[in-house]
């Protein structure tokens, strides 16, 4: 629990007000919100406006709000990333969040701040009153005002300890936000997609990790603008569905007990009372009361189906696994926990051998482009090695036609692991960088990887793999499954991050480390055209276990990976998913389930439910008829991969 010895907030705590915005359609509302903060009886320490990836809006805001700090979202697009950016720039003791379509009463900040004189208070929130653009829809019961982002009938009417505040009107100690890692960026609204619950998941973690309390203060009031587009049955259904999916994400992150504690009371008490009230209103001549009863039933039903859909996208193993926390936030001026800038091996003097392993003459043109891309790097490599995997005609052709590199044959058993081990034996560089034979590296690829190699604690670095579709990209193919075609998927880190393992066709590793742990295991990895994998995962786990160091992901180190037409089919999609499951089963046997599935647990409980929700929502709103097909592909891919894992686990 936070105590005075942890650093008491002064009698007049400094308040940093953060307003996140993403569209110029709300410009007038944003101006009203900023003005309402300026007119507070308790002046804020600072106002921070975070613009979510909209350059024209950022420029306009900087001109209009010279007394505020206008910054750009430094994370992935979405409200959670924008809020985390606001926290990083905040210098006040308390970080207060106000929606960009809300305006605060004059005493708002004063009422939110007063409870912080108690050292056990880590968060506060207030009432959110709807300000309807059109007339209040008579079919919408007050118990469902959460659908339009407002306080609903059933919330406390006096200061009360709660699980979480409402996102449009809340505050937290900055110290608590930084300690717990901020908002989980896989949860929350992205643009107009009505996901939510990011403040719920955050508040649960804050209360758990600090032992503090969160208070709901009805007198700390803001008005929230509700456009007429949010008073339709279509929005009602879409918002309920998204809420169910969002709750499934929170359950996967923090567990069922905390994630659904308030919802159980709401369903058991608030909704029955609301139905009874509406029936009484019908008896008194209000015909819309029956519609309100139907709205309660429909809303509960759609939300429940959305929740069930989200839970189906999470395996039992993922639901029972310990949650992986978001990347910690840092105050400005603090040192980042990233690779050091200098070490025993300096990036500009370390030698790097670049390696391309190949097996198929049909990829000749792609192989030639791959080698040329390595020869045109801004940072020169010590050598380029081409390892040919048991294909004599291809070996002879490469030996005679490829210039500027050494061509050798795989000295070990057939397969990608054996070819890579051959490269480890023959390479002269201190580091070995592997590039797939159907990929081309950006000119600064080696330079981007090398910038992290000056720290001896860095065992290896991987980069980002973007797809280069040789045919039309299938509209049903979800971004979250780009790993199926060997590329970086949606859900992977978007900033320089510590990872369990990089992608096998786009990474650099210390040669002595890889060699001393025994190299790549021959029983793992692709052989010819089969779709097995995970050999680099297993190697990295062994290396990190035996040496004091980490692997890092650098998204600025980019390669383009060819996606052949035959890989853009349902047949290949299913085969690759099944093979991945089998490979993960083999990996689990070799290194244990905890390290073998650590990244996958986070992926299943965060990236996949969000993908299903986005797909279904885009179809429900008529924006993209393929959205529901992509959602089905996510569920099918997860099911087939799980089937492959079970099959692989039962084999000797």
LOTOR-6729 format. One record per residue (C-alpha): residue number from 1; residue in three letters; x, y, z. Coordinates in steps of 0.5 Angstrom, whole numbers. Last residue first. Layout:
LOTOR-6729
SITE   resi   resn       X       Y       Z
SITE    NUM    ALA       X       Y       Z
...
This chain:
LOTOR-6729
SITE   resi   resn       X       Y       Z
SITE    652    UNK      13     -80     -58
SITE    651    UNK       7     -76     -61
SITE    650    UNK       1     -74     -57
SITE    649    UNK       4     -67     -56
SITE    648    UNK       5     -66     -64
SITE    647    UNK      -3     -68     -65
SITE    646    UNK      -5     -63     -59
SITE    645    UNK       0     -57     -62
SITE    644    UNK      -3     -59     -69
SITE    643    UNK     -10     -58     -66
SITE    642    UNK      -8     -52     -63
SITE    641    UNK      -6     -49     -69
SITE    640    UNK     -12     -51     -73
SITE    639    UNK     -16     -48     -68
SITE    638    UNK     -13     -41     -68
SITE    637    UNK     -13     -41     -75
SITE    636    UNK     -20     -42     -75
SITE    635    UNK     -22     -37     -70
SITE    634    UNK     -17     -32     -74
SITE    633    UNK     -20     -34     -80
SITE    632    UNK     -27     -33     -78
SITE    631    UNK     -25     -26     -76
SITE    630    UNK     -22     -25     -83
SITE    629    UNK     -29     -27     -86
SITE    628    UNK     -33     -22     -81
SITE    627    UNK     -29     -17     -83
SITE    626    UNK     -30     -18     -91
SITE    625    UNK     -36     -14     -91
SITE    624    UNK     -32      -8     -90
SITE    623    UNK     -35      -1     -87
SITE    622    UNK     -42      -4     -86
SITE    621    UNK     -42      -3     -79
SITE    620    UNK     -44     -10     -77
SITE    619    UNK     -38     -12     -82
SITE    618    UNK     -33      -7     -79
SITE    617    UNK     -35      -9     -72
SITE    616    UNK     -34     -17     -74
SITE    615    UNK     -27     -16     -76
SITE    614    UNK     -25     -11     -71
SITE    613    UNK     -28     -16     -65
SITE    612    UNK     -24     -22     -68
SITE    611    UNK     -18     -18     -68
SITE    610    UNK     -18     -15     -61
SITE    609    UNK     -19     -23     -59
SITE    608    UNK     -13     -25     -63
SITE    607    UNK      -8     -19     -60
SITE    606    UNK     -10     -20     -53
SITE    605    UNK     -11     -27     -50
SITE    604    UNK      -8     -31     -56
SITE    603    UNK      -2     -26     -57
SITE    602    UNK       0     -26     -49
SITE    601    UNK       0     -33     -49
SITE    600    UNK       4     -34     -55
SITE    599    UNK      10     -30     -52
SITE    598    UNK      10     -35     -46
SITE    597    UNK       9     -41     -50
SITE    596    UNK      16     -44     -50
SITE    595    UNK      18     -41     -44
SITE    594    UNK      13     -44     -40
SITE    593    UNK      12     -50     -44
SITE    592    UNK      19     -53     -42
SITE    591    UNK      25     -53     -47
SITE    590    UNK      25     -59     -51
SITE    589    UNK      18     -62     -50
SITE    588    UNK      15     -55     -51
SITE    587    UNK      19     -54     -57
SITE    586    UNK      16     -60     -60
SITE    585    UNK       9     -58     -59
SITE    584    UNK      11     -51     -61
SITE    583    UNK      13     -54     -68
SITE    582    UNK       7     -59     -68
SITE    581    UNK       2     -52     -67
SITE    580    UNK       6     -49     -73
SITE    579    UNK       5     -54     -77
SITE    578    UNK      -2     -54     -76
SITE    577    UNK      -2     -47     -78
SITE    576    UNK       2     -47     -84
SITE    575    UNK      -2     -53     -87
SITE    574    UNK      -9     -49     -85
SITE    573    UNK      -6     -42     -89
SITE    572    UNK      -3     -46     -94
SITE    571    UNK     -10     -49     -96
SITE    570    UNK     -13     -43     -95
SITE    569    UNK      -9     -40    -100
SITE    568    UNK      -4     -34    -100
SITE    567    UNK       2     -38    -100
SITE    566    UNK       1     -41    -107
SITE    565    UNK       1     -34    -110
SITE    564    UNK       8     -33    -107
SITE    563    UNK       9     -28    -101
SITE    562    UNK      16     -25    -102
SITE    561    UNK      19     -22     -95
SITE    560    UNK      21     -15     -95
SITE    559    UNK      27     -13     -90
SITE    558    UNK      27      -8     -84
SITE    557    UNK      31      -6     -79
SITE    556    UNK      27       0     -76
SITE    555    UNK      23      -5     -72
SITE    554    UNK      29      -7     -67
SITE    553    UNK      27     -13     -63
SITE    552    UNK      32     -15     -58
SITE    551    UNK      35     -21     -55
SITE    550    UNK      37     -22     -48
SITE    549    UNK      43     -23     -44
SITE    548    UNK      47     -27     -38
SITE    547    UNK      48     -33     -42
SITE    546    UNK      46     -40     -41
SITE    545    UNK      38     -39     -41
SITE    544    UNK      38     -33     -46
SITE    543    UNK      42     -38     -51
SITE    542    UNK      38     -44     -49
SITE    541    UNK      31     -39     -51
SITE    540    UNK      34     -36     -57
SITE    539    UNK      36     -43     -60
SITE    538    UNK      29     -46     -59
SITE    537    UNK      26     -40     -62
SITE    536    UNK      31     -40     -68
SITE    535    UNK      29     -47     -69
SITE    534    UNK      21     -45     -68
SITE    533    UNK      19     -48     -75
SITE    532    UNK      16     -53     -80
SITE    531    UNK      12     -51     -86
SITE    530    UNK      15     -57     -91
SITE    529    UNK      18     -54     -97
SITE    528    UNK      25     -57     -96
SITE    527    UNK      26     -58     -89
SITE    526    UNK      24     -53     -84
SITE    525    UNK      26     -52     -77
SITE    524    UNK      27     -57     -71
SITE    523    UNK      30     -64     -71
SITE    522    UNK      37     -61     -73
SITE    521    UNK      37     -56     -67
SITE    520    UNK      41     -50     -68
SITE    519    UNK      47     -48     -65
SITE    518    UNK      50     -52     -60
SITE    517    UNK      50     -47     -54
SITE    516    UNK      57     -45     -55
SITE    515    UNK      56     -44     -63
SITE    514    UNK      50     -39     -62
SITE    513    UNK      54     -35     -56
SITE    512    UNK      60     -35     -60
SITE    511    UNK      57     -33     -67
SITE    510    UNK      53     -27     -63
SITE    509    UNK      46     -27     -67
SITE    508    UNK      43     -23     -72
SITE    507    UNK      36     -23     -74
SITE    506    UNK      31     -23     -80
SITE    505    UNK      29     -30     -83
SITE    504    UNK      29     -33     -76
SITE    503    UNK      24     -28     -73
SITE    502    UNK      27     -25     -66
SITE    501    UNK      26     -29     -60
SITE    500    UNK      24     -28     -53
SITE    499    UNK      23     -21     -54
SITE    498    UNK      26     -14     -51
SITE    497    UNK      23      -8     -55
SITE    496    UNK      25      -3     -60
SITE    495    UNK      18       0     -61
SITE    494    UNK      12      -3     -65
SITE    493    UNK      12     -10     -61
SITE    492    UNK       8     -15     -65
SITE    491    UNK       1     -15     -64
SITE    490    UNK       0     -15     -72
SITE    489    UNK       4     -20     -75
SITE    488    UNK      11     -19     -77
SITE    487    UNK      12     -24     -83
SITE    486    UNK      14     -31     -85
SITE    485    UNK       7     -32     -89
SITE    484    UNK       4     -35     -83
SITE    483    UNK       7     -30     -79
SITE    482    UNK       2     -25     -82
SITE    481    UNK      -3     -28     -78
SITE    480    UNK      -5     -22     -74
SITE    479    UNK      -6     -18     -80
SITE    478    UNK     -12     -22     -82
SITE    477    UNK     -12     -25     -89
SITE    476    UNK     -20     -25     -92
SITE    475    UNK     -18     -20     -97
SITE    474    UNK     -13     -24    -100
SITE    473    UNK      -7     -20    -102
SITE    472    UNK      -6     -20    -110
SITE    471    UNK       0     -23    -113
SITE    470    UNK       7     -23    -111
SITE    469    UNK       5     -20    -104
SITE    468    UNK      11     -17    -101
SITE    467    UNK      10     -18     -94
SITE    466    UNK      14     -14     -88
SITE    465    UNK      19     -17     -84
SITE    464    UNK      21     -13     -78
SITE    463    UNK      28     -14     -75
SITE    462    UNK      32     -18     -70
SITE    461    UNK      37     -17     -65
SITE    460    UNK      42     -22     -61
SITE    459    UNK      46     -23     -55
SITE    458    UNK      45     -16     -52
SITE    457    UNK      49     -16     -46
SITE    456    UNK      55     -15     -49
SITE    455    UNK      52      -8     -51
SITE    454    UNK      55      -5     -57
SITE    453    UNK      51      -9     -61
SITE    452    UNK      45      -5     -61
SITE    451    UNK      47       0     -67
SITE    450    UNK      49      -6     -71
SITE    449    UNK      41      -8     -72
SITE    448    UNK      40      -2     -75
SITE    447    UNK      46      -1     -79
SITE    446    UNK      45      -8     -82
SITE    445    UNK      38      -6     -85
SITE    444    UNK      40       0     -87
SITE    443    UNK      40      -1     -95
SITE    442    UNK      33      -5     -93
SITE    441    UNK      34     -12     -94
SITE    440    UNK      31     -17     -99
SITE    439    UNK      27     -23     -98
SITE    438    UNK      26     -30    -101
SITE    437    UNK      33     -33     -99
SITE    436    UNK      32     -31     -92
SITE    435    UNK      37     -27     -88
SITE    434    UNK      41     -29     -83
SITE    433    UNK      46     -24     -79
SITE    432    UNK      52     -27     -76
SITE    431    UNK      56     -23     -71
SITE    430    UNK      63     -24     -69
SITE    429    UNK      65     -25     -76
SITE    428    UNK      69     -30     -80
SITE    427    UNK      63     -35     -81
SITE    426    UNK      65     -42     -83
SITE    425    UNK      62     -46     -77
SITE    424    UNK      56     -41     -76
SITE    423    UNK      54     -42     -83
SITE    422    UNK      54     -49     -83
SITE    421    UNK      50     -49     -77
SITE    420    UNK      45     -45     -81
SITE    419    UNK      45     -50     -87
SITE    418    UNK      44     -56     -81
SITE    417    UNK      38     -52     -78
SITE    416    UNK      35     -50     -85
SITE    415    UNK      34     -58     -87
SITE    414    UNK      38     -63     -90
SITE    413    UNK      43     -66     -85
SITE    412    UNK      50     -63     -84
SITE    411    UNK      55     -60     -89
SITE    410    UNK      51     -55     -92
SITE    409    UNK      54     -53     -99
SITE    408    UNK      58     -47     -99
SITE    407    UNK      58     -40    -104
SITE    406    UNK      62     -34    -102
SITE    405    UNK      60     -27    -104
SITE    404    UNK      62     -22    -108
SITE    403    UNK      59     -25    -115
SITE    402    UNK      54     -30    -116
SITE    401    UNK      54     -33    -122
SITE    400    UNK      59     -39    -122
SITE    399    UNK      58     -41    -115
SITE    398    UNK      51     -40    -115
SITE    397    UNK      50     -45    -121
SITE    396    UNK      54     -50    -118
SITE    395    UNK      50     -50    -112
SITE    394    UNK      44     -50    -115
SITE    393    UNK      46     -56    -119
SITE    392    UNK      48     -60    -113
SITE    391    UNK      42     -58    -108
SITE    390    UNK      44     -61    -101
SITE    389    UNK      42     -54     -98
SITE    388    UNK      46     -49    -101
SITE    387    UNK      49     -44     -96
SITE    386    UNK      51     -37     -99
SITE    385    UNK      56     -33     -95
SITE    384    UNK      56     -25     -95
SITE    383    UNK      63     -23     -92
SITE    382    UNK      65     -17     -87
SITE    381    UNK      59     -13     -88
SITE    380    UNK      59      -6     -90
SITE    379    UNK      54      -1     -86
SITE    378    UNK      50       3     -91
SITE    377    UNK      48      -4     -94
SITE    376    UNK      49      -5    -102
SITE    375    UNK      52     -12    -102
SITE    374    UNK      47     -15     -97
SITE    373    UNK      41     -13    -102
SITE    372    UNK      45     -16    -108
SITE    371    UNK      45     -23    -104
SITE    370    UNK      37     -22    -103
SITE    369    UNK      36     -20    -110
SITE    368    UNK      40     -26    -113
SITE    367    UNK      36     -31    -108
SITE    366    UNK      29     -28    -111
SITE    365    UNK      32     -29    -118
SITE    364    UNK      34     -36    -116
SITE    363    UNK      28     -38    -112
SITE    362    UNK      26     -44    -117
SITE    361    UNK      33     -47    -116
SITE    360    UNK      30     -49    -109
SITE    359    UNK      35     -50    -103
SITE    358    UNK      37     -43    -100
SITE    357    UNK      41     -40     -94
SITE    356    UNK      43     -33     -94
SITE    355    UNK      48     -31     -89
SITE    354    UNK      51     -24     -87
SITE    353    UNK      58     -24     -83
SITE    352    UNK      58     -18     -78
SITE    351    UNK      65     -15     -76
SITE    350    UNK      64     -11     -69
SITE    349    UNK      68      -4     -70
SITE    348    UNK      62       0     -72
SITE    347    UNK      58      -3     -66
SITE    346    UNK      63      -3     -61
SITE    345    UNK      65      -9     -57
SITE    344    UNK      66      -9     -50
SITE    343    UNK      60      -4     -49
SITE    342    UNK      57       2     -51
SITE    341    UNK      50       5     -52
SITE    340    UNK      47       0     -47
SITE    339    UNK      41      -4     -50
SITE    338    UNK      34      -1     -47
SITE    337    UNK      32       0     -40
SITE    336    UNK      31       7     -42
SITE    335    UNK      34      12     -37
SITE    334    UNK      30      17     -34
SITE    333    UNK      29      24     -36
SITE    332    UNK      22      24     -38
SITE    331    UNK      18      19     -34
SITE    330    UNK      18      12     -36
SITE    329    UNK      13       7     -37
SITE    328    UNK      14       0     -36
SITE    327    UNK      12      -5     -42
SITE    326    UNK       5      -8     -41
SITE    325    UNK       5     -14     -36
SITE    324    UNK       5     -21     -38
SITE    323    UNK      -1     -24     -35
SITE    322    UNK       0     -31     -31
SITE    321    UNK      -3     -36     -35
SITE    320    UNK     -10     -39     -33
SITE    319    UNK     -13     -36     -39
SITE    318    UNK      -8     -37     -44
SITE    317    UNK      -8     -45     -42
SITE    316    UNK     -15     -45     -43
SITE    315    UNK     -15     -42     -50
SITE    314    UNK     -17     -35     -52
SITE    313    UNK     -21     -34     -58
SITE    312    UNK     -27     -37     -55
SITE    311    UNK     -27     -32     -50
SITE    310    UNK     -28     -26     -54
SITE    309    UNK     -34     -30     -58
SITE    308    UNK     -37     -31     -51
SITE    307    UNK     -36     -24     -49
SITE    306    UNK     -39     -22     -55
SITE    305    UNK     -45     -26     -54
SITE    304    UNK     -46     -24     -47
SITE    303    UNK     -46     -16     -50
SITE    302    UNK     -51     -18     -55
SITE    301    UNK     -56     -21     -50
SITE    300    UNK     -55     -16     -44
SITE    299    UNK     -56     -11     -49
SITE    298    UNK     -62     -14     -52
SITE    297    UNK     -65     -16     -46
SITE    296    UNK     -64      -8     -43
SITE    295    UNK     -67      -6     -50
SITE    294    UNK     -73     -10     -50
SITE    293    UNK     -75      -7     -43
SITE    292    UNK     -73       0     -46
SITE    291    UNK     -78      -2     -51
SITE    290    UNK     -83      -4     -46
SITE    289    UNK     -82       3     -43
SITE    288    UNK     -84       7     -49
SITE    287    UNK     -91       6     -48
SITE    286    UNK     -91      10     -42
SITE    285    UNK     -98      10     -39
SITE    284    UNK     -97       8     -32
SITE    283    UNK     -97       1     -33
SITE    282    UNK     -91       2     -38
SITE    281    UNK     -88       6     -33
SITE    280    UNK     -88       0     -28
SITE    279    UNK     -85      -5     -33
SITE    278    UNK     -80       0     -34
SITE    277    UNK     -78       0     -26
SITE    276    UNK     -78      -7     -26
SITE    275    UNK     -74      -8     -32
SITE    274    UNK     -69      -3     -29
SITE    273    UNK     -69      -6     -22
SITE    272    UNK     -67     -13     -26
SITE    271    UNK     -62      -9     -29
SITE    270    UNK     -58      -6     -23
SITE    269    UNK     -59     -12     -18
SITE    268    UNK     -56     -19     -21
SITE    267    UNK     -53     -16     -28
SITE    266    UNK     -50     -10     -25
SITE    265    UNK     -47     -14     -19
SITE    264    UNK     -44     -19     -23
SITE    263    UNK     -41     -13     -28
SITE    262    UNK     -38     -10     -22
SITE    261    UNK     -34     -17     -20
SITE    260    UNK     -33     -19     -28
SITE    259    UNK     -25     -17     -29
SITE    258    UNK     -24     -18     -21
SITE    257    UNK     -26     -25     -21
SITE    256    UNK     -25     -27     -28
SITE    255    UNK     -17     -26     -29
SITE    254    UNK     -13     -20     -30
SITE    253    UNK     -11     -21     -37
SITE    252    UNK     -16     -26     -40
SITE    251    UNK     -21     -23     -36
SITE    250    UNK     -20     -16     -39
SITE    249    UNK     -20     -19     -46
SITE    248    UNK     -26     -22     -45
SITE    247    UNK     -29     -15     -42
SITE    246    UNK     -27     -12     -49
SITE    245    UNK     -30     -17     -53
SITE    244    UNK     -37     -16     -49
SITE    243    UNK     -36      -9     -50
SITE    242    UNK     -35      -9     -57
SITE    241    UNK     -42     -13     -58
SITE    240    UNK     -45      -8     -53
SITE    239    UNK     -42      -2     -58
SITE    238    UNK     -44      -5     -64
SITE    237    UNK     -51      -7     -62
SITE    236    UNK     -53       0     -59
SITE    235    UNK     -49       3     -65
SITE    234    UNK     -54       0     -70
SITE    233    UNK     -60       1     -65
SITE    232    UNK     -59       9     -66
SITE    231    UNK     -57      14     -61
SITE    230    UNK     -50      14     -62
SITE    229    UNK     -50      17     -69
SITE    228    UNK     -54      23     -66
SITE    227    UNK     -48      25     -62
SITE    226    UNK     -47      24     -55
SITE    225    UNK     -43      30     -52
SITE    224    UNK     -40      28     -45
SITE    223    UNK     -41      33     -39
SITE    222    UNK     -36      33     -33
SITE    221    UNK     -38      32     -26
SITE    220    UNK     -33      31     -20
SITE    219    UNK     -39      31     -15
SITE    218    UNK     -41      24     -16
SITE    217    UNK     -34      22     -13
SITE    216    UNK     -32      15     -15
SITE    215    UNK     -26      13     -11
SITE    214    UNK     -20       8     -12
SITE    213    UNK     -16       5      -7
SITE    212    UNK      -9       3      -6
SITE    211    UNK      -5      -4      -5
SITE    210    UNK       0      -1     -10
SITE    209    UNK       0      -7     -14
SITE    208    UNK      -7     -10     -14
SITE    207    UNK     -10      -3     -14
SITE    206    UNK      -6      -1     -20
SITE    205    UNK      -7      -7     -24
SITE    204    UNK     -15      -7     -23
SITE    203    UNK     -15       0     -25
SITE    202    UNK     -11      -1     -31
SITE    201    UNK     -16      -7     -33
SITE    200    UNK     -22      -2     -32
SITE    199    UNK     -19       4     -35
SITE    198    UNK     -17       0     -42
SITE    197    UNK     -25      -3     -42
SITE    196    UNK     -26       0     -48
SITE    195    UNK     -28      -2     -56
SITE    194    UNK     -32       2     -60
SITE    193    UNK     -28       3     -66
SITE    192    UNK     -28      10     -68
SITE    191    UNK     -21      11     -68
SITE    190    UNK     -18       5     -64
SITE    189    UNK     -21       5     -57
SITE    188    UNK     -18       0     -52
SITE    187    UNK     -14      -6     -50
SITE    186    UNK      -8      -8     -54
SITE    185    UNK      -5      -2     -51
SITE    184    UNK      -5      -4     -44
SITE    183    UNK      -5       2     -40
SITE    182    UNK       1       4     -36
SITE    181    UNK       6       0     -34
SITE    180    UNK       4      -1     -26
SITE    179    UNK      10       3     -23
SITE    178    UNK       9       9     -28
SITE    177    UNK       2       9     -27
SITE    176    UNK       2       9     -19
SITE    175    UNK       8      14     -19
SITE    174    UNK       3      19     -24
SITE    173    UNK      -2      18     -18
SITE    172    UNK      -9      17     -22
SITE    171    UNK     -15      21     -25
SITE    170    UNK     -21      20     -28
SITE    169    UNK     -27      23     -32
SITE    168    UNK     -28      20     -39
SITE    167    UNK     -25      13     -37
SITE    166    UNK     -30      12     -32
SITE    165    UNK     -27      10     -25
SITE    164    UNK     -25       3     -23
SITE    163    UNK     -26      -2     -18
SITE    162    UNK     -30       3     -13
SITE    161    UNK     -29       6      -6
SITE    160    UNK     -35      11      -5
SITE    159    UNK     -37      18      -5
SITE    158    UNK     -44      19      -6
SITE    157    UNK     -49      17     -11
SITE    156    UNK     -46      10     -13
SITE    155    UNK     -47       8     -20
SITE    154    UNK     -54       4     -21
SITE    153    UNK     -57       9     -26
SITE    152    UNK     -51      10     -31
SITE    151    UNK     -45      15     -32
SITE    150    UNK     -43      16     -39
SITE    149    UNK     -40      13     -45
SITE    148    UNK     -45      12     -50
SITE    147    UNK     -46       5     -48
SITE    146    UNK     -45       7     -41
SITE    145    UNK     -52      10     -41
SITE    144    UNK     -55       3     -40
SITE    143    UNK     -58       3     -34
SITE    142    UNK     -61      10     -36
SITE    141    UNK     -66       6     -41
SITE    140    UNK     -65       8     -48
SITE    139    UNK     -72       7     -52
SITE    138    UNK     -74      14     -50
SITE    137    UNK     -68      17     -54
SITE    136    UNK     -65      23     -51
SITE    135    UNK     -67      29     -56
SITE    134    UNK     -61      30     -61
SITE    133    UNK     -54      33     -59
SITE    132    UNK     -55      30     -52
SITE    131    UNK     -50      32     -47
SITE    130    UNK     -49      26     -42
SITE    129    UNK     -47      27     -35
SITE    128    UNK     -40      23     -33
SITE    127    UNK     -40      23     -26
SITE    126    UNK     -33      23     -23
SITE    125    UNK     -26      19     -22
SITE    124    UNK     -21      18     -17
SITE    123    UNK     -14      14     -17
SITE    122    UNK      -9      12     -12
SITE    121    UNK     -12      14      -5
SITE    120    UNK      -8      10       1
SITE    119    UNK      -4      17       2
SITE    118    UNK     -10      21       4
SITE    117    UNK      -9      28       1
SITE    116    UNK     -11      25      -5
SITE    115    UNK     -18      25      -4
SITE    114    UNK     -18      33      -5
SITE    113    UNK     -16      32     -12
SITE    112    UNK     -22      30     -16
SITE    111    UNK     -26      35     -13
SITE    110    UNK     -21      41     -14
SITE    109    UNK     -21      38     -21
SITE    108    UNK     -28      39     -23
SITE    107    UNK     -30      45     -19
SITE    106    UNK     -31      49     -25
SITE    105    UNK     -35      44     -29
SITE    104    UNK     -32      40     -34
SITE    103    UNK     -33      39     -42
SITE    102    UNK     -33      33     -46
SITE    101    UNK     -32      31     -53
SITE    100    UNK     -24      30     -52
SITE     99    UNK     -24      26     -46
SITE     98    UNK     -21      28     -40
SITE     97    UNK     -16      24     -36
SITE     96    UNK     -12      27     -30
SITE     95    UNK      -5      25     -28
SITE     94    UNK      -3      27     -21
SITE     93    UNK       4      29     -18
SITE     92    UNK       5      33     -24
SITE     91    UNK      11      32     -29
SITE     90    UNK       7      29     -35
SITE     89    UNK      10      27     -42
SITE     88    UNK      10      20     -40
SITE     87    UNK       3      20     -38
SITE     86    UNK       1      23     -44
SITE     85    UNK       4      18     -48
SITE     84    UNK       1      13     -44
SITE     83    UNK      -6      16     -46
SITE     82    UNK      -4      16     -53
SITE     81    UNK      -2       9     -53
SITE     80    UNK      -9       7     -50
SITE     79    UNK     -13      11     -54
SITE     78    UNK     -11       8     -61
SITE     77    UNK      -5       8     -66
SITE     76    UNK       1       5     -64
SITE     75    UNK       6       9     -59
SITE     74    UNK       9      16     -59
SITE     73    UNK       2      19     -60
SITE     72    UNK       4      26     -62
SITE     71    UNK       5      32     -57
SITE     70    UNK       1      39     -56
SITE     69    UNK       3      42     -49
SITE     68    UNK      -2      47     -47
SITE     67    UNK      -1      55     -47
SITE     66    UNK      -1      56     -54
SITE     65    UNK      -7      52     -55
SITE     64    UNK     -10      54     -62
SITE     63    UNK      -3      54     -66
SITE     62    UNK      -1      47     -63
SITE     61    UNK      -8      45     -64
SITE     60    UNK      -8      46     -71
SITE     59    UNK      -1      43     -73
SITE     58    UNK      -3      37     -69
SITE     57    UNK     -10      36     -72
SITE     56    UNK      -6      37     -79
SITE     55    UNK      -1      31     -77
SITE     54    UNK      -6      26     -74
SITE     53    UNK      -3      20     -71
SITE     52    UNK      -7      20     -64
SITE     51    UNK      -6      28     -62
SITE     50    UNK      -4      28     -54
SITE     49    UNK      -6      35     -51
SITE     48    UNK      -3      36     -45
SITE     47    UNK      -5      41     -40
SITE     46    UNK       0      43     -34
SITE     45    UNK       0      45     -27
SITE     44    UNK      -8      45     -27
SITE     43    UNK     -11      51     -24
SITE     42    UNK     -16      49     -18
SITE     41    UNK     -22      54     -19
SITE     40    UNK     -22      51     -26
SITE     39    UNK     -23      56     -32
SITE     38    UNK     -17      53     -36
SITE     37    UNK     -20      46     -36
SITE     36    UNK     -27      48     -39
SITE     35    UNK     -23      52     -44
SITE     34    UNK     -19      45     -46
SITE     33    UNK     -26      42     -46
SITE     32    UNK     -29      47     -51
SITE     31    UNK     -24      47     -56
SITE     30    UNK     -24      39     -56
SITE     29    UNK     -31      40     -57
SITE     28    UNK     -30      45     -63
SITE     27    UNK     -25      40     -66
SITE     26    UNK     -29      34     -66
SITE     25    UNK     -29      33     -73
SITE     24    UNK     -22      34     -73
SITE     23    UNK     -20      27     -71
SITE     22    UNK     -16      24     -66
SITE     21    UNK     -16      27     -59
SITE     20    UNK     -13      25     -52
SITE     19    UNK     -14      30     -47
SITE     18    UNK      -9      30     -41
SITE     17    UNK      -9      34     -35
SITE     16    UNK      -3      34     -30
SITE     15    UNK      -5      36     -23
SITE     14    UNK       0      38     -18
SITE     13    UNK      -2      37     -11
SITE     12    UNK      -3      42      -7
SITE     11    UNK      -3      39       0
SITE     10    UNK       4      36      -2
SITE      9    UNK       3      28      -5
SITE      8    UNK       7      24       0
SITE      7    UNK      13      20      -2
SITE      6    UNK      13      13      -1
SITE      5    UNK      14      14       7
SITE      4    UNK       7      17       7
SITE      3    UNK       4      11       5
SITE      2    UNK       2       7      -1
SITE      1    UNK       0       0       0
